[in-house]
């Protein structure tokens, strides 16, 4: 069998298939369908300092080859996450990566500090790029702000848990932001978050999303995501976690070739809950069929 492990900082994932934050709940919802410990890791729903109700409905609309959402980072808050959600996650035999969000640098730092005191967390994905809340993309749109955020978080992470910066594609140069994160000490970057979009009801001439704009995800954005991974791969040395419209194992292979070390499955979870396991099986079969002994041989192998 080929070696399909993936290394993110000092964390070794047993395989490169993760779930994307916001599409997999807190893990226990999908564990009723299959053993999520078979995955390389689970990225939790965003965790903020205090509970967030999110945006008012309508906040999800289907689009051709995708969906638009403006959930608004609804979550139980870090205290309830620790008291109600973490016990289940600690029992999983896979890596649990907590997605951290906030409205200020101090909130990000505070949440990370509280999580640092807990067992069972393997790393942090710092969500700098949600387009559905006020100032949601500010920290991943300005290299100086991105640097300050990652540096501040790295200063409070005393463990070996990697810090992964989740970036937006809604900028002129995502590579510039990624480089700033790397310079600040980020162990990895994950990209892309959703693209900003609007869907209009032509009968009422009003937006179908209450928030007006939402984040576009699904197969429609995959070529953009792959291009951004390739762009960033040329600018940083740290690992990249690829996200964006991955529905099949073939999609995942594209991301690896473009330069991703690991991938996250998001919107596919809503369509086919078993998608992450099917993608994992497909990756293993592809490597075996092509006599590739280590997944790392495939990473960044795009010939141009």
C-alpha positions in Angstrom: 0.0 0.0 0.0 1.3 3.5 -0.8 2.1 5.9 2.0 -0.7 8.4 2.1 0.2 10.3 5.2 0.5 14.1 5.1 2.6 16.4 7.3 1.3 19.8 8.4 3.9 21.4 10.6 4.7 18.9 13.3 1.4 17.1 12.8 1.2 14.0 10.7 -2.2 13.2 9.3 -2.7 9.5 8.6 -4.2 10.4 5.3 -4.8 13.7 3.4 -8.6 13.8 3.5 -10.1 16.4 5.9 -13.6 17.8 6.2 -14.1 21.5 5.6 -15.3 23.7 8.5 -19.0 24.6 8.4 -19.9 21.5 6.3 -19.4 18.8 8.9 -20.9 20.2 12.1 -18.8 19.0 15.1 -18.2 15.6 13.7 -20.8 13.6 15.7 -23.5 14.4 13.2 -21.7 12.4 10.4 -20.4 9.8 12.8 -23.9 8.3 12.8 -23.3 7.5 9.1 -19.8 6.2 9.2 -16.7 6.1 11.4 -15.2 9.5 10.9 -12.0 8.3 12.5 -11.2 6.8 9.1 -10.5 10.3 7.8 -7.2 12.1 8.1 -8.9 14.7 10.2 -12.0 16.7 11.1 -12.1 20.5 10.9 -14.7 21.7 13.3 -17.4 24.3 12.7 -16.0 27.8 13.5 -15.5 28.6 17.2 -15.8 32.2 18.4 -15.5 33.6 21.9 -19.2 33.9 22.4 -22.2 32.1 20.9 -23.3 33.5 17.5 -26.8 33.0 16.0 -25.6 33.9 12.5 -27.4 35.8 9.8 -31.2 35.8 9.3 -32.7 33.4 6.7 -32.9 32.9 3.8 -29.2 32.1 4.1 -28.7 29.2 1.7 -29.5 29.1 -2.0 -28.6 26.5 -4.6 -26.8 27.6 -7.7 -25.7 25.9 -10.9 -22.9 23.4 -9.8 -22.8 24.9 -6.3 -24.5 26.8 -3.6 -24.5 30.2 -2.1 -24.5 30.5 1.7 -24.5 33.4 4.2 -24.7 31.4 7.5 -22.7 34.0 9.3 -20.5 31.8 11.4 -23.3 30.5 13.7 -21.8 28.5 16.5 -22.1 27.6 20.2 -19.1 29.7 21.3 -15.9 28.4 22.8 -17.2 27.7 26.3 -20.0 25.5 25.1 -17.7 23.9 22.5 -15.4 22.8 25.3 -18.2 21.6 27.6 -20.5 20.1 25.0 -18.6 19.2 21.8 -15.1 18.4 22.7 -15.7 15.2 24.7 -16.9 13.4 21.5 -14.0 14.9 19.4 -11.4 13.7 22.0 -12.5 10.1 21.5 -11.9 10.2 17.7 -8.9 8.3 16.4 -8.0 11.0 14.0 -6.8 14.6 14.1 -9.2 17.3 15.3 -8.5 20.8 13.9 -10.4 23.6 15.5 -11.5 26.4 13.2 -11.1 29.7 15.1 -12.9 32.9 14.2 -13.4 36.3 15.8 -14.3 39.9 15.1 -11.0 41.3 16.4 -7.4 40.1 16.9 -8.0 39.9 20.6 -11.0 37.6 20.2 -9.0 35.2 17.9 -6.2 35.1 20.5 -8.5 34.6 23.4 -10.3 31.7 21.8 -7.0 30.1 20.8 -5.7 30.5 24.4 -8.8 28.7 25.8 -8.4 25.9 23.3 -4.7 25.5 24.1 -5.6 24.5 27.6 -7.7 21.5 26.3 -6.7 18.0 25.3 -7.7 16.3 22.1 -7.1 19.2 19.6 -4.4 18.6 17.0 -4.2 22.0 15.4 -5.9 25.3 14.6 -7.4 26.6 11.3 -7.5 30.4 11.7 -10.5 31.6 9.7 -9.3 34.9 8.3 -11.7 34.8 5.3 -15.4 34.5 5.9 -17.2 36.8 3.4 -20.5 36.6 5.2 -19.8 38.7 8.3 -18.7 42.3 8.8 -14.9 42.6 8.6 -14.8 38.9 7.8 -12.1 39.1 5.2 -10.2 42.1 6.5 -7.4 40.0 8.0 -6.8 38.0 4.8 -7.1 41.0 2.5 -4.2 43.0 4.0 -0.8 41.3 4.3 0.1 43.4 7.3 -3.1 42.5 9.2 -2.6 38.8 8.2 1.0 38.9 9.6 -0.1 40.6 12.8 -2.9 38.0 13.4 -0.8 34.9 12.8 2.1 36.3 14.8 -0.2 37.1 17.7 -1.7 33.6 17.6 1.6 31.8 17.3 2.8 33.7 20.4 0.1 32.0 22.5 0.4 28.5 21.0 2.9 26.8 23.2 2.2 23.3 22.0 3.3 21.6 18.7 -0.2 22.2 17.3 0.1 23.7 13.8 -1.5 27.0 13.0 -3.2 27.0 9.5 -4.3 30.3 8.0 -7.5 30.0 5.9 -7.4 32.5 3.1 -9.9 34.2 0.8 -9.7 34.2 -3.0 -11.4 37.6 -3.1 -8.1 39.5 -3.3 -5.7 40.7 -6.0 -2.9 38.4 -4.9 -3.6 35.5 -2.5 0.1 34.5 -2.8 1.1 37.8 -1.1 -1.2 37.1 1.8 0.0 33.5 2.1 3.7 34.7 2.2 2.8 37.2 5.0 1.3 34.3 7.0 4.4 32.2 6.4 6.6 35.0 7.5 4.6 35.4 10.6 5.1 31.7 11.5 2.1 30.0 10.0 2.6 26.2 9.6 0.3 26.0 6.7 -2.4 27.8 4.7 -5.7 26.5 3.6 -7.4 27.8 0.4 -9.7 28.7 -0.9 -12.6 30.0 1.1 -15.8 30.8 -0.8 -16.1 33.3 -3.6 -18.5 36.3 -3.1 -21.7 36.0 -5.1 -25.3 37.2 -5.4 -28.5 35.4 -6.6 -31.4 37.6 -7.6 -35.1 36.7 -7.7 -36.2 38.2 -11.0 -39.8 38.2 -10.0 -39.3 40.4 -6.9 -36.0 41.9 -8.0 -34.6 41.2 -4.6 -31.6 39.1 -3.5 -32.5 35.5 -2.6 -30.0 35.7 0.3 -31.2 38.0 3.2 -27.6 39.1 3.6 -27.6 40.1 -0.1 -24.2 38.5 -0.8 -23.1 35.0 0.1 -20.2 32.7 -0.3 -20.2 30.5 -3.5 -18.9 26.9 -3.0 -19.1 23.7 -4.9 -17.8 22.3 -8.2 -18.3 25.7 -9.9 -15.3 27.2 -8.0 -12.9 24.3 -8.3 -10.9 25.6 -11.2 -10.4 28.9 -9.4 -9.3 27.0 -6.2 -6.8 24.9 -8.1 -5.3 28.0 -9.8 -4.9 29.7 -6.4 -3.2 26.6 -4.9 -0.8 26.6 -7.8 -0.2 30.3 -7.4 0.5 30.0 -3.7 2.7 26.9 -4.1 5.2 29.0 -6.1 5.4 31.6 -3.3 5.6 29.6 0.0 7.4 26.6 1.3 4.8 25.7 4.0 2.1 23.0 3.2 -1.1 24.0 1.5 -4.5 22.5 2.3 -6.6 22.6 -0.9 -10.3 23.4 -0.6 -13.0 24.2 -3.2 -15.5 22.0 -5.0 -13.8 18.6 -4.4 -16.6 16.1 -5.1 -14.5 13.1 -6.3 -11.1 11.5 -5.9 -10.2 12.9 -9.4 -10.8 16.4 -8.1 -8.5 15.7 -5.1 -5.7 14.4 -7.4 -5.8 17.7 -9.3 -5.3 19.6 -6.1 -2.3 17.5 -5.2 -0.7 17.9 -8.6 -1.2 21.7 -8.3 0.6 21.7 -4.9 -1.7 20.8 -2.1 -0.4 18.5 0.6 -3.9 17.7 1.9 -7.4 18.5 0.9 -10.8 19.4 2.6 -14.1 18.1 1.4 -16.9 20.6 2.0 -20.1 21.0 -0.1 -19.9 17.4 -1.2 -20.9 16.4 2.3 -24.3 17.9 1.7 -24.8 15.9 -1.5 -23.1 12.7 -0.6 -22.3 12.1 3.1 -19.9 9.3 2.1 -17.9 11.5 -0.2 -14.8 11.8 2.0 -14.4 8.0 2.4 -15.0 7.5 -1.4 -12.4 10.2 -2.2 -9.9 8.5 0.2 -10.4 5.1 -1.4 -10.0 6.7 -4.9 -6.7 8.4 -3.9 -5.3 5.1 -2.6 -6.3 3.3 -5.8 -4.8 6.0 -8.0 -1.5 5.9 -6.2 -1.4 2.1 -6.4 -2.4 1.9 -10.1 0.3 4.5 -11.0 2.9 2.9 -8.8 3.4 6.0 -6.7 4.8 4.9 -3.3 4.4 8.2 -1.5 1.6 10.8 -1.8 4.3 13.5 -1.5 5.7 12.5 -4.9 2.5 13.7 -6.5 2.4 17.1 -4.6 3.4 20.0 -6.8 4.1 17.8 -9.8 2.2 19.9 -12.4 4.2 20.2 -15.6 3.8 23.5 -17.4 
